[in-house]
Amino acid sequence: MEDRLIITSNPNKSVSESDRSALVIWGKSPLNGHVTISGAKNSALVVMTGALLCSEDCRIRNVPSLVDVKRMCQIISALGVKVEQNGDVVDMNAQEIGTSQAPYDIVSQLRASFFLIGPILARLGEARVPMPGGCAIGARPIELHVMGLQKMGADVQLAHGMVHARVKGSNRRLQGARIYFDYPSVGATETLMMAATLAEGETILENAAQEPEVIDLANFCIAMGAKITGAGTNTITISGVPSLHRVDYSIIPDRIEAGSFLVAGAITHSEISLSPIVPDHLTAVLAKLREVGTQTIWEAPDTLRIIPANTIKPTDIETLPYPGFPTDMQAQFMALLSLSEGNSVITETVFENRLRHVAELQRMGANIRVKGNNAIVTGVPFLTGAKVLATDLRASAALVIAGLAAEGKTIIQGLHHLDRGYEKLEPKLQKLGARIQRVQNEAEAEALNLTV
């Protein structure tokens, strides 16, 4: 039975000791078996903020146990909201939101916490949220969030690292508006969709993000009584309602975790199966896996088996907003293509600072050159184990994947990034046959010798 966790409102308590720990991987072990895919991190975080729109009980299922989820629980608890986590279930009751100001200490570490501004503003008519933090992979500006809230009637001021939004007018309700995004920002789409659910009148979001996580949030809000149409297309229409009601909702599977395990199978030439997954969410990833020679078989509507190739073919990749190739899979595919038989070009168009893992892959023997936002990958016959540092969440997954295929021992530091986005990664890989172990410090990592 899972331990029950009552979330306290102390945001200063550390949620992870992974800053000092390290992963040790002995590569070249074939993988085999089945992987259970956890709930989607990016859906869970925003759905938890969406529960603030409702003054009744909300039960959210299939929530992954991650550092970011714990941080979000602490932030929401600090607002005076009741939060209880029991295994993969989070129960929330936001009947009373005691303050309109989110705590700086944790918000500054968690990008997704900025989404709180939409629900708090919709409920209270005022919100104070610190500028967001998270992985240092790019600017990820909040201008689109601010622009949309202003169009809905909010006065928004940015000063001293804080965003202060206040609704004008005596009833302190946001007003419906037509909002066009210069770029299909997932965060801005989600923030404004939540804000619009309780606004007066109709809101139309044009050039909206189409990611599965946006659809999941919309479905969650609809289950609470919101009136939303068009989620998953580039135009979303929200007709505001006075209030929302209780809900019991399950988060979608994590498409990025699924994609990461598929790449792990491909790079180790291993046959593994995954479930549950949603086929449509993996279209771009599966297309690129086919291009490198890997085949997949659907064993059930939500179960996929990967059939690896003997050799890895090169391919070109350009990251794009959904339904294009996801930026969150770019680093993992770079690790895969580093062992291909030929040259590949990876173009990163979403985040301007998301090629920092190149230097770490080079430590392992990868032949990669960076020119602007392009990485030219020339395949090498093998990678060798090395001491490397995870620079962001998806880079950490790429280094794990590279370590699984490398000769010798790989030591990965900077696990606080990995623990933000992958639930029980080591046990899942160990179950597949990987020789991988977490240790408490670098000295243990250097001394450890894993055996088959």
N, C-alpha and C positions, 0 to 999 in steps of 0.2 A: 504494500500500500504506500502511495506517495505521501511524503510529509506535507502537512498543510503549512502555508506561509502566510501569516498576517502581516501585511505591509505596514511598516511604521512610516511616520512623516519625517524621519531623519535622513536628509539627502546627503549627509556628509560621510556616512558609513560606507566603507569600500565594499563593492559588490564582487570583486575579483582579485585574485592574487596572481593573475597571469602576466603582470608586468615583468615579474622576475623569472617565471617558469619558462621551460623550453620544450619543444617536441624533438624527439630523436627518432629518425626513420632509417631503417636499413632497407635499401631498395632491392629491386629485381625479384621480388616475391610475387608470383601470380595471385590474382584475386579470384574469388569464386563465391557465389551465394546470392543472397537477397538483401537489399537495403530498404528500410522503411523511411520514407521521406517525411520530414517534419512539416509543420505548418509554416506558412510564408512569413518570414520576419517582417518584411515591409508592409504586408497586409495587417499583421497583428498589431504593430505599433500604431498605425493610423486608425484602425478600428477601435483600439482602446481610447484614443482621443475622441473618436466619434461618439463613444458611449456617454460623454459629458453632455451631449445634446439632449439626453433623456433624463428625466427626474425620477425614473422608476428603476427596478432591478434590471441589470443586463448581465447575461451569462455568455462568455466568449469561450468557445472550445477550440481545441487543436492549436493552442498557443505554445510556441516553442520556448524551452527554458534557456534563455540567452541573457547575457549581460545587459543588452539594450532593453530587453523586456523588463528586467528588474529595475533598471533606471527609470523607465517610463512609469512603472508601478509606484516608485518612490516619489516621482514628480507629481503624479495625480493624487497620491495620498497627502502630499504637502499642501494641496489645494483644499483639503478638508473632505475629500471624497473617500468613501469606504471602498477599499480594495482588498480582495482576498484571493490568493492563488493556491490552488490545490491540484498538483500535477499539471496537466495541460489545460486546465480550466481556470479562467479568471472571472470572478464575480465582482461587479461594480455597482454601486448605488450613488448617483450624483444628485440626489434630491437636494442636498445642501452643498453648494460650492462656497467654501468659507472665505476665499480670497480670489481676486482677479489677477494676482501676480504669481507667475510661475517662478520657482526657486532658481537662482542663477547657477549654483554650484553644479547641478547635474544637467540643466538645459544646455550649458556651455559645452558639454561633452557629447550631446545627443542631438543630431540634426533633426530627427523626426519630432522632437519635442516642440519645435516651432509650430507644428500643426495645431497645437492647443489654442492658438490665437483665434481660429475660426469658431470652434465650439464655445469657448468662453465668451467671446464677443457676442455671439448669437444668444447665449443664455443670460448674460449679465449686462450687456450693453457697454462693457468696458473690459479691456484686457491689457495686461503688461507682461510681455514675454521677452526674455533676453535674446540677443542675436544667437543664432544656432551654431553648434559645433559639429563634431563627428570626424570622419576621415578627411585628411588634407589632400583631396584629389582634385580640387578646383574651387572656383569662387562660389558657385551655386548661389547667385544673388537672390534676395527676397523681393526685388522690385516688383515682380509680377503679383506676388501676394498683396503687397501694399497697394498697387494700382487697383486691383480688383476690389479690395475692401473700401477704398476711397470711392469707387464708382457705386458701391452699395450704400454710401452715405456715412461712412466712418471718417472721423478725423484721425489721422495717423501721424505720430511724431516719432522721430528716431533721434535719441540722444543718450550719451553715456552708455552705449552698449545695450540699450533697452528699446524695444518697440512698444509704444503706448498707443493703443487704438481706443477710440471712444465714439459711440454712436450719437449723432446729433438728433435733436427732436425730443419731444416730451415723452413719447412711448418707448424710446430707446431700442427700437427694433430696426434692424437693417432693412433696406429696401431693394427689391428686385432690380436687376440691371442686365444689360447686354454687355458682355465682356469678351474682348478678343485678345488672345495670347499671341505675342510675337513669336514665342517658342512654346511647343507643347509640354510645358513643365508639369511633371507628375505632382510635385509638392503643391504648386499653386492651384492646379486643378482640384486636388483633394481639399485644400484649405477652403477654397471658395465654394466648392460643392457643399461642404459641411455648413459653412456660414449661411448659405442660401436656403437650407432646409427649413429654418425657422424665420426666414425673412418675410416681409410683406410683399406679395406679388410674385412675379415670375422672373427667374434669372436664366439667362442663356449664356453658356460658356462655349466660345467658338475657338477652333484650333486647339481643342482640349487634348490632354494626354489620353491614350487608349490602352494603357497597360492593364494587365489582369488585376493588379492591385487596386486600380481605380474602380474597376467593375465590382470587385469584392466589397469595397467601401460603400459603393452605391447600393449593392444588394443588402448590406447590413442596415443602412439607413432606411431602405424601403421596407425591410422587415420590421422596423420600428414605426412605420407609418408615414415615412417621407414620400413625396411625389417626385420621382426622378425618372426621366426617360433619356435614352441615347447614350448611356454609359457604355464604353467600348467603341464608340464612334468619335469623330472629331467635333461633334456638337452635342452638348449635354444640356437638357432643359430641366430646371428645378422649379416647381411651384411650391412656395412656402406654406407651411402649416403652423398652427399655433403651438402644438406640442407633439411629442413623440411618446410611444409607450414601450413597455418592457419587451425584452427579446431574448431568445436563446439561439445563438448563431455559431457556426463552425467556420474557421479560417481555411482558405484554400491551401493546397500543398505548395511548398516552396520550389518554384521552377528553377531558381539559381542553384539551390542545393542539388536538385535532380541533375541539372546540366553539369555540375562539378563532378558528380559521381560517374556520369556517362563519360566524361573526359578521362577520369581516373581509369576506367575500364579500357578506354581506347589506348592510352599511353602505355599501359602495362600488358596490352594484348590479352585482356581477360574478359571472359564472358560472365556478366553479372546481370541481375534483374532488379528493377526498382518499382515501388508503388507506395502510396498512391500518387499518381501524377495526372495532370490534365493535358491531353495530347496537343490541343491548340496552343497551349502556352509555350511549347517547345519547338514550334515549327522552324524558326530560324536556326536554332541550335542543331536540330536533327538534320537540316539541309546541309550544314557545314560538316557535320560528322560523315554524311554520305559522301561529300566531296573528298574527304581525306581517306575514304575507303572503308569506313566502319558502317556496318549494317545494323538495323534494329528490327525487332519483331514484337508486335503487340500480342502479348499472351492473354490479355484481358483488356477491357476498356480503360482501366487505370493502371495497367501493369506493362512495363516495357523491358525487353531483354536486349542487351547489346551484344552483337556478334563482331568481334574485332577483326581487323585485317592483319596480315603478316607484316606489312609495311605501311607507313603513314605518308600519304601524298600531300604535297604542298597545296595551299589555297590562299586566296586573298580575302580579307575580312574588313568591313567598314562598320563601325558601331553607329547605330541610329536609334531614334525613339521607336518604341513598339508600334507596329509588328516587325520592325527591323531587328538586326542582330544586337543583342543587349550588351551595353557597356560592362555590365556586371559579369559577363562571361569572357571578356577580352583577355584578361591575364591568364586564365586557365587554358585558353586555346593557344596563347603564345607559348606556354610550356609544352603543349602537345606538338605544335609546329616546329619547335626547336629540334625535334627528333625526326622530322620529315625528310624525305628524299628529294630535296629541291629548295627553291626560294619562295617565300611567302611575304606579302606586304599586309600589315595590319594598320589600319587608319582609325585613330580615335577622334571622333567628332563631338562627343558629348561632354567630356571633361578634359580640360586643358592640361591637367597635371596627373594623368593616370598612366604614365609609362615608367614610373619610378622603380617598378619591379624588374626592369630590364637589367639594371646593374647587378641585382641579386641572382638572376638567372645566368648572367655572364660568369659569376663566381663558380657556377656549376658546370661551366664549359659551353654554354649556349653561344651561338654566333649571331648576335643581334646588333644592328646599327639603328640609331634613332636620328631621324631628320625631320624636324618640326613635329607634327602630330602623327608621323609615320614611323613604324618600326619595320625594318627589313630583316626578315628572319631567314637565315641560311641554315638548313638542317645539318646536324652533326651526327656521327654514328652513335655516340653515347654521351650521357651526362655523368658527372662524378659528384659524389657527396661533398658538401661543404658547409661551413657555418654561415647562415644567411639571416637577414632581418626582414620581417614582414613590415611593409610600409603602409599598407591599408588592408581593409577587410578582404577584398578579392585577391589582392596580391598574396596574402597569406595562404589562401586556397591554392593558388598557382604554385607556390613553393612546396606545399604538401604533395601536390600532383607530380611535380618534378622530382621530389625526393623518392616517391614510390618507384619511379623508373630509373633512378640514378644508381650507379655502381658505388657501393660503400655506404658510409654513414653521413646523413644530413642532419644538421642541428638548426632548428628554426626558432628564433627569438622574436619577441614582439607579439606574443600570443593574445594580448588584450584586443588586438584587431580580430583575430580568428574567433575568439569567444563572443564577439558581438553578433556573429551571423551564422554560426554552424553549431547545431545542437548535437552534443555527444559524438563529435567527429571521430575521436580516437576509438571508442568502443565499436562504432559502426565499421570502421576500417579494420579493426582487429578481428571482428566477426567474419570479414571477407578474407582474412588471411594475411593482412598487412602486418609487417613487423614495425610497430610504432608504439612509442611510449612517452608519456609526459613526465618530466622531472622538475624539481623545484628550483633548480638554479643551473648556471652554466657549468659549474664544477662537476655536478652529477652527470650532466649531458656528456662531458668530455670523457668521464670514466666509464660510462655505461657501454656494455657490449651486449647487444640483443642477439639471441640465438633463434634458430628456426623452431 
